[in-house]
Amino acid sequence: MLNRNTAYKTTLYGQSYLFIAETALILLMLIVKLGFFYKYIGIGSFSAVMCAATVFMVMSVYLIVMRTAVFNPATFLKIIYTIICLFLFADRVYFSYLNKLPSFSAAKMMHQLPDIWDMVMQLVTFDHAVYILDLPLLLIFDVNFKKRTYDRMITKNTSVHLQKNALRFTAVLIIACLIFIGAAALRVDFNLSYLKNEIITYHTYDALKLIMGNASARNIEVSKYMQSVSKPVSAYYGIGAGRNVITIQVEALQDFVIGLEYNGQEITPNLNRLIAGESLYFENYYYQIGGGNTADAEFMVNNSLYPPEDEAAYVKYNDGIDFYGLPYILKDNGYGGAYAFHGYKGEFWNREKAYPNQGFDDYISEEDFELTETFNMGLSDVSFFSQTMAHLKSYKQPFYAFLITLSSHFPYVIPQEYRELDLLPEDTNTLTGDYLQAMRYLDSALGLFIDGLKQAGIYDNSVISVYGDHYAIPSSDPASYRMMSGLLGHDYYEEDIFKVPFIINIPGSGVNETIQTIGGHIDNLPTMLHILGIENTGGIMFGNNLISAECGIVYQQTHMARGSFISDDVILYYPGNGIMKYAAAINRKTGENTGVDGYGDIISDAKKTFDECDALISTNKVVIK
């Protein structure tokens, strides 16, 4: 009779004849998945090296487990394989939307997943699911086949020999991986730092960063971010002084719809009329967001501060941090109050807790509206604007009102009765076709709101700004790319994707100008203060007044990695993986890659600016009064 320990070892050794076959099969599947994954995220010709590095780490631990027999090595390998496949799946879905790998920091926002589950599932394609489709088959194999096979094997007297063979196979594989990585390191164009893109290394390093926290704000020259408008060089300085400020952030509004016609039908007739009227239109304006997407756009607009890269500003920068953005500035300059409006749940993006800290006196959210009509994610834009008007009428003037629309949210499907455009059959029920319908609906709702302001006697005493929060139509979807290229008359590329409109309407001013200066969300606050004739002496601002600035630049960190920027001449892509041969500087006019030589200082400044902003906010040093 074998004792318990001997029986366990015999069972373990009895399973060993499948170790090599199992290991080889699992590793083959893993390598194939890793190869596709690394190629997709831009590793290119170094994908094989990354695969070898991943296999090396997995098999090294696998070898230790086999030698110590802490638990069944075959089970261990399948557990590791399953975990890596799940990471590959999640990383692939995340990368397809944000063009970067996720961070554990984003886990702070996981509670919002049920609210956007339908949207996430629409992003998932077979290309994503292929990373996990075999996992149920692996479980079925274990349950229905292996146990019977192992029971038969225990009677065989070959287990020790096969166990040794499995160990030899694993050791040889580890050595082969080391040799392969070493050979790659000898290549002129390879740097060992590229291994940070290996999936296990990336997530391990990311977890350590989260645990260790952020750097302090020492040695930062705060004075360069202490801006004032006391020396105006523009005829527009103070042209909107003392007026209500109504800011409208439009969900997924891209600039290409402005002035666009589809088969003779205007997409945005009301926005077009607004631009043609007494308005400033910023033609070269680009969205800038962080891990909080829409919420980060509003954070930047109201504060002229950059959001964090991998999580929402309202989540990371809330407790114990003071701000001095537009709500506080206006109230310190005689405004009666600051109010935020959104037709979705108050807790979403942590707005309910963040807005009071941002200086808003009240936040009217889904819970406060009458849900007379809802579609997509929440209250319809027409109902939202109508009910918001009732609040505006009751406020003491001048006031600050910040409105966030919702109906044009992905996947852009609105009720049939609101689809005003007559689309061609081939464009009907497509992503781009649905988006155009949603934009036309939003434009109609906005037109009704403007009319309501006029009827209420609020319009003439207001400065109304309208801007888009982020892009809507990806270029990665072949069908959308073809339709967009046809609509625009040129290849749909980054210049079209990142550009969103920014309009400042100043009724009765006689002002009408299109401003060419490059800018983004970070520049809204100093630009608005210039129009209002107000100095910001109490807080730092990272943006520029686009009216007076001779030139501008837009630093990006989402959908393009930190170090990327948009200037007068180029859209420069800094590769998030650090492999500089994949960097590109796309000429904004021609769409050609002109090369990145000569842009090193701007790349460094872009990275430094984000780091300094994060450090100043994290250490509560953005308020200086």
Beta strands, then each sheet from edge to edge (+ up, - down):
strand 1: 244-250
strand 2: 261-262
strand 3: 265-266
strand 4: 279-282
strand 5: 285-286
strand 6: 338-342
strand 7: 362-364
strand 8: 374-375
strand 9: 378-379
strand 10: 400-404
strand 11: 462-468
strand 12: 502-505
strand 13: 513-515
strand 14: 519-520
strand 15: 554-556
strand 16: 564-566
strand 17: 570-573
strand 18: 584-587
sheet 1: 7+ 6+ 10+ 1+ 11+ 12- 4+ 13+
sheet 2: 2+ 3-
sheet 3: 5+ 14+
sheet 4: 8+ 9-
sheet 5: 15+ 16- 17+ 18-
end
